[in-house]
Amino acid sequence: MAVLLVVAPHVRGRIRCSTTELPGDGFIVIASVAPYVLCHQSISRAWASHRDTGGMTSKPGSPPIEAEIDAGRALLLPDPNCPRAYILLVNGVQQSYVNLDDPADVRYRYARRMMGAVNFLFPCAAPVRALHIGAGALTMPRYLATTRPGSSQLVVDNDARLIELVKRHLPWEADSGIRVEVGDGREKLAGQPDGAYDIVILDAFVGVDPPHHLASLEFVQEVARILAPSGWYLINLLHSRMLQRIRDQVATVRSVLPSACLVANGKALHDLGTGNVVLLAGRSAPPVEPLARWAARDWFDTRVLAGDTLDRFVAGTQAISDASPPPPPLPEPEVTYSQSFVPARGRPV
């Protein structure tokens, strides 16, 4: 069989593919892959230009925005291909991507996995009650507000200056249902009524780990208290060649919310590289089969661990309590755009 691959002129934001038969058993595959290549290269060049030229950018009218925040220094880096889209970096580490013209445009792989899970848990267009601990540039709250209008969302972050920076330069709609409060996530959670939320999302780090007081058994018990009986806990974890820390978190969460699954890059789950690991947990069975089918279509080797496989993954691991000693800090991994960024407009599912 003869196969001829033709790379065609691109159509912005989408891959277009078609086939044409050849005489005999051959066929032509015509694909437009340029949006992926061009967008990735342009963003990488913009970041390299900012880094190497001391903050100068070649994009007229859209310079990077730098500011001191409580956690150090933040940078809002414009996406050269999207006039009102920015990447948030904190101390040089990528945090969030926000497209103000299309808040459902999710680019980071971990965010696509998290929102992909949400899409299998809650019907599109049906409002949800969500609590977010860790704000970034509010990628997740904006996505939920756009895809599920009428949702009621509370976002908590302890970095007041970061919140002010995002509010000033990347504002969210006043009628979006998003409420942002500055404070400690655990303290804010303690003040919430029982069963008040359909989903709690934790996306907060000290280095590569969640803050110890947001990772303990006692904290997960509080999360379970404020979740509705059918509610879900969704956590973004970072694997940095220390897979035992992921196991610790999974064991801790499952001791309270026993029905769980992991969604992550295959290499990270085999301790072969760095990357984000998404943990989904609740009181009823997670949507493992549709998640696995969706993961099988992903270009980026996404895997789903659940059931017996997840049992083996955490075998012998004990839950972490408030009294447990915090783990020693690990250096943050070097993560490039090609490892974490999906350079094409699109929805998680």
N, C-alpha and C positions, 0 to 999 in steps of 0.2 A: 504494500500500500504506500502510495506517495502522499506526503503531506507538505504543503507549502504554507508557511506563516508569513502574513503580510501585516506590517504595522502601519495602520492608516492614520491620517490626520485626526487629532483628538477632538472630542467634544467635551467642553469644560465640565468637570465635576462627575463624570460618569465613564465607566468602561463600556464601550459598545463592541459587540462581537457578532459576527455572522459567518456562515459557511457557504461555499460554492462548490458544486461537484466538478471533478475533473474526469476526463475519459477513463474508463476502467474503474479501479477501486480508489482512485485518489480524490482528494478534496482540498480546498483552500480554506484556511481559517483567517479571517480578516478581523483584526482586533485593534482597538484604540487604547493604548496604555499610557499615552503621553501625559494625561492629567496626573497620574500617580508620580511619574518621574519628575515632571516640571514643578509640581507643587512642592514635593519633598526637597528638590534641589534649591528652589527659590527661598524656602524658609530656612534651610540650612545655611545658605549664603547670607541671608539677613542676620542670622545669629552670629555667624563667623565675622561678618563685617562689624557688627556692634562690639564684639569681643576684641577684635584685632585693631580697631581704629579708635578705641577709647570712647565708644558710644555714638559714633557717626553712623548714619544710615543713608543708603542710596535711594530710598523711596521718598520723593518729594511730598511734603505735606503730612506725612505720617511718621514722625520720629518716635523712637522708643521712649517710654515714660519710665523714669526711675524715681524711686522714693525710699526713704528710710521707713522701716516698719518695726514693730516691736521685736520680731524674730530676726531682724538683720536688714537686708536690702532686697527690695522687690523691683522687678523689671517687667513692664508690659511691652512685649515685642509684637509689632504689627505683622500680620500675614500679608505678604506682598500680593497675593492673589485674591484676597477678600478685603474690600475697603474698610469694613467695620468688624474685623476679626482680630483677636489678640491672643497671644500665649503669655501666661503668667509664669514667671520664674521667681523663686525665692532663694536667695543666696546661690544663684546659678543653677538651681535644680528645677526642672520643669514641674509645674503644678497643675495648670488648667489651660484649656482652650475654649474660648468663647467667641461665637459669631453672633453679634447683636442682631443681624438681619435674619438669622435662622438659628434660634437657640436649640433646635433639635439636631443640629449639625455636630455630631460627637466624633472627635478625632482620636483621642488617646485610647489605646487598646483596652486598658483596664476599665475606662469609663464605658466603652462600648459593651464590655462583658457585664458590667454592673447594670446598665440600662437594658441590656438584652435579657438579663434575669428578671428585671422589673416587668418587662413586657410580657413575660410568660406567667407572671404572678397576678397582674392586675389588668383588666380589660382596658384597651386604649379608649380615651375619652371619658372614662369613669374617674371622678375625682378621688384622690387619696389624701390621707392625713399622714404627713411625713415629718420626722425630726431628723435633721442633719447635724452631726457633730463634726466640725471642720468645714470651713467655708470655701477656701481657695477663691476662685472667681465665680463661684456659684453655678458651675456647669450643670450639676445634677438638679438643683432646684429649678433652674431655667428649663431644663428638659422636661421635667414633670409638669411644670406650669404650662408649657406649650402643648404637650401631648395629652394632658389630662386637665383641661381647663376647670376651674373651680376648686382645685386642690388647695388644702390649707397646709402651709409648710412653715416650720420654725427652723431657722439656721442659727447655730451657736458656734462662735469662735472666740478665742481669748486674745486675738490680736486686733486691737481697736484700730490701729493705724492701717492695717491691711484692709479691714472692712471699709474704712473711709476712702482709701485709694480706689477700691473696686467700685464703691458707690458713686464716686465722682467721675471716673473715666469709663466705667462699664455699667451704667445704671440699669436696673431692672424695672419693669413696668410697675407703676403704683398699684394697679389693680390685679397684679399677678397672684396674689395670695401668699407671697413670700414675706415673712417677717424675720428680720435679722437682729440678733441680740449678742452683745459682747459679754463674755463670761466663761467660766469653767464648765465644760460639758457635763461633768458628773453632778456639779451643784445644780445646774439648770434642770437636768434630768430628774433630780430628787424632788423638784417642785412640781412635776407633772402628775396629773391624776391617773389612776389605774385605767388601763385599756384605752388610752386616749389616741393611740397612733396605729396606723396600718403597717407602717414600715419605719424602722430606725436605721439610718445610714451613718456608719462611722468611717471617716476618712481624715484621720489626724495622726501626726507622727512627731516623735522626737528622734531625729536621725532616721533610722530605718525601722524603728519599732513604734507601735502605738504608745502613748504615755502609759506608764505602769498602772495608774489609777483608773485608766479607761480600758484596761485589758484583763482585769481581775475577775474572779468568780462573783464577787460581791457586786461589781458593776454590771455584769451580765444579768444577774438577778434583778437589778433595777430596770434594765432594758426590758426583760420579760414582763415585769410588773406593768409597765406603761403600754405594752403591746396589746392590741386586741387579741382575742383567742385565735383568730386566723392570721395574725400579724407576722411580719418577717423582720429579721435582723440581717443587714447586709454590711459587710466589712471589707475594706480595701487593705490588704496586707502587702508588705514589700519583702520579697525574698532576696537576701544578699549573701548567698553561699552559706547560709546557716539555717537549713531546712527545719531543724529541731524547733526553732522559734515559731514557725508556722504550725507545727504539730502541737506545741503548747497552746496556741490560741484556739486551734480546732477543738482540742480536748476540753479546754475551759468552757467554750461556748456550748459544746454538745452536752456538758454535764447539766445544763439548764434548759437548752433548746435542742432536743436530741435529734431532730430530723434536719440533716444538713448535707450540703454538697460543696465541693470546691470547683471553681472555674479558673483555669490558668493556662499559661504556656507549658507545653509538655516538658521542655528542658528545665524549667523552674521546678516542676513537680518531681523531677529526677535528680535535683540538686546539681544540675549541670550548668547553671547560669543564673543571672539575676533577672528579676522581673516581678510584676505584680501578681498577687494571688487573691482572688475574690472568694469570700466565704459567705454562703447563704444559709441561714438557719431559722427554724420555726418549730411549731408544735405538730404540724402535719407534713406529709410527704412533699418534698420539693419537686418541681417539674423536671425531673432528671431526663426523661426520654426526649421531650422537645428541646431541652437545652443541649443534649448530646447531638441531636440531629442538626441543630443550628451550628454547634461547634465544629461538626464535621465539614460544614461548608466554608468555614473560616479559612482564609489564606495563611493565617499565622499560627497554625499548630495549636489551636485551643483544645484543651482536654477538660472533661468533667469527671470528678471523682465522687462516688457516693456508695452507699451500701457496704458490702463486704470489703470493697477496695479501700474505702475511707476508713473502715475499722482497722485494716492492716496498716494503713498509713499512720495512724495515731497509736498503735498498740504499745502499751507500756508507758504512755505519757500521762502525767498527772496534771490536774487543773491548777492554775495559778491563783493564789489568793492575795488579798491586800498585804498579808504578812510575809509573803514570799519575797526574797530579795530581788530587786530589779536586775535584769540582765545587763552585763557590761555593754557599753556602747560599741557599735560597729561603725566603720566608715561607710558613708553613703557611696553606693556604687556609681561608676561612670556609666551613664545611660545616654545613648545617642538618640537622635530623632528616628533613625531607622529601626531602633529597637522598640520604641514606645509609641510612635506617632503614625496615624493612618492618614496619609496625605491625599485624601479624596473625600469630597462631600458625600454624606450618606447617613442613613439611620442605622442604629444598632441591629435591628431585626428587619 
